[in-house]
Amino acid sequence: PDRFAKQVEYLEEHSDVAVVGGSFQVFHKLGENVYIHEAYCDEMLDKYYLLPSPIGHPTAMLRKSMTVDEGFLYDEKYTSAQDYDLWLRIAQKHKINNIPDVVLKYRVHTNSISKQHSEEQQLNAVNILIRNLPIKI
């Protein structure tokens, strides 16, 4: 319930950060916790942000002036993993980060788009990674 307040506060305190995400709880059925996806933060994110995606897409909060106003939009040639491409391109120019707090409960199920298109998503992620090399770390 306090996700937005935490992320806005973080952005207000870190004017150099363009995108902030956070950790999230994954579950199948209500009340059935599968695991906590702990987001990498600070130095750990700098070290490991290539794979998996550095920002959990549903946890993302973007600073409009450093992203959309500069023309950072989804690349429509990717039908999946568009967010991964966006985060890597933004990270070439701006700082991205996560807060360690769980900011979202994320439900997964067998009919989700991620499950149905997982092979395509993985292939797109590899192509996106290659396209964005060399990466500024």
VMD Tcl script that draws the C-alpha trace (Angstrom):
set ca {
  {0.00 0.00 0.00}
  {2.94 2.40 0.44}
  {4.78 1.46 -2.76}
  {4.33 4.77 -4.55}
  {5.27 6.82 -1.51}
  {8.48 4.80 -1.04}
  {9.47 5.06 -4.70}
  {8.65 8.77 -4.97}
  {10.65 9.42 -1.79}
  {13.58 7.47 -3.25}
  {13.48 9.48 -6.50}
  {13.27 12.75 -4.56}
  {16.37 11.75 -2.56}
  {18.29 10.48 -5.62}
  {17.92 13.07 -8.37}
  {20.42 11.19 -10.58}
  {18.22 8.06 -10.81}
  {15.92 7.78 -13.84}
  {14.16 4.49 -13.02}
  {13.49 2.80 -9.68}
  {12.01 -0.64 -9.11}
  {11.86 -2.95 -6.14}
  {11.57 -6.47 -4.87}
  {8.32 -8.37 -5.34}
  {6.46 -11.36 -3.91}
  {5.51 -14.02 -6.45}
  {2.46 -16.21 -5.81}
  {0.10 -18.60 -7.65}
  {-3.00 -18.41 -5.46}
  {-3.91 -15.78 -2.89}
  {-2.11 -16.49 0.34}
  {0.26 -18.94 -1.35}
  {3.70 -17.32 -1.39}
  {6.00 -18.92 -3.96}
  {9.07 -16.78 -3.39}
  {10.34 -13.25 -2.93}
  {12.19 -11.88 -5.95}
  {14.85 -9.78 -4.26}
  {15.89 -6.95 -6.54}
  {19.54 -6.06 -6.87}
  {20.35 -2.63 -5.46}
  {23.23 -0.18 -5.68}
  {26.61 -1.91 -6.22}
  {24.99 -5.32 -6.67}
  {22.83 -3.95 -9.47}
  {25.89 -2.38 -11.10}
  {27.53 -5.79 -11.05}
  {24.62 -7.97 -12.17}
  {22.19 -5.84 -14.17}
  {22.61 -7.56 -17.53}
  {20.66 -10.72 -16.69}
  {18.03 -11.07 -15.44}
  {16.26 -7.81 -16.20}
  {17.56 -5.13 -13.82}
  {14.09 -3.77 -13.05}
  {11.00 -5.90 -12.48}
  {8.66 -4.34 -15.04}
  {5.54 -4.12 -12.85}
  {7.61 -2.47 -10.10}
  {9.05 0.27 -12.33}
  {8.64 3.97 -11.66}
  {10.24 6.26 -14.25}
  {11.30 9.86 -14.05}
  {9.51 11.31 -17.11}
  {12.07 14.07 -17.66}
  {14.91 11.53 -18.01}
  {13.07 8.85 -19.96}
  {9.98 9.66 -22.01}
  {10.96 13.31 -22.66}
  {14.31 12.06 -24.02}
  {12.61 9.63 -26.37}
  {13.08 6.42 -24.41}
  {10.11 4.33 -25.52}
  {9.45 0.63 -26.03}
  {10.94 -0.78 -29.23}
  {7.89 -2.21 -30.97}
  {9.90 -4.79 -32.91}
  {10.04 -6.81 -29.69}
  {6.70 -8.38 -28.84}
  {8.15 -9.54 -25.54}
  {11.06 -8.39 -23.37}
  {10.43 -4.78 -24.43}
  {11.06 -3.64 -20.88}
  {14.49 -5.33 -20.77}
  {15.51 -3.43 -23.89}
  {14.19 -0.17 -22.43}
  {16.08 -0.58 -19.13}
  {19.37 -1.36 -20.89}
  {19.04 1.66 -23.20}
  {18.17 3.99 -20.31}
  {21.08 2.58 -18.25}
  {23.48 3.63 -21.02}
  {22.69 7.26 -20.21}
  {21.16 7.36 -16.73}
  {21.33 5.56 -13.42}
  {18.71 2.95 -12.60}
  {18.22 1.29 -9.24}
  {15.88 -0.70 -7.01}
  {14.78 -0.34 -3.44}
  {15.09 -3.58 -1.46}
  {11.53 -3.43 -0.10}
  {8.83 -5.70 -1.49}
  {6.69 -3.21 -3.40}
  {4.41 -5.58 -5.30}
  {2.63 -8.92 -5.12}
  {2.92 -10.61 -8.53}
  {0.60 -13.45 -9.51}
  {1.86 -16.07 -11.97}
  {-0.22 -18.76 -13.65}
  {0.10 -21.20 -16.53}
  {-1.92 -19.00 -18.92}
  {0.15 -15.84 -18.37}
  {1.79 -14.18 -21.37}
  {5.22 -14.79 -19.85}
  {4.54 -18.52 -19.63}
  {2.96 -18.78 -23.08}
  {5.75 -16.85 -24.81}
  {8.75 -17.81 -22.67}
  {10.88 -19.08 -25.59}
  {10.26 -15.92 -27.62}
  {10.97 -13.80 -24.55}
  {14.29 -15.56 -23.95}
  {15.33 -15.20 -27.60}
  {14.41 -11.52 -27.57}
  {16.38 -11.01 -24.34}
  {19.50 -12.50 -25.94}
  {19.08 -10.32 -29.04}
  {18.53 -7.25 -26.87}
  {21.63 -8.00 -24.84}
  {23.75 -8.40 -27.98}
  {22.29 -5.22 -29.49}
  {23.18 -3.21 -26.38}
  {26.78 -4.40 -26.06}
  {29.12 -2.96 -25.02}
  {27.32 -2.00 -21.84}
  {28.52 0.81 -19.60}
  {28.96 -0.62 -16.13}
}
mol new
graphics top color blue
foreach p $ca { graphics top sphere $p radius 0.5 }
foreach p [lrange $ca 0 end-1] q [lrange $ca 1 end] { graphics top cylinder $p $q radius 0.2 }
display resetview
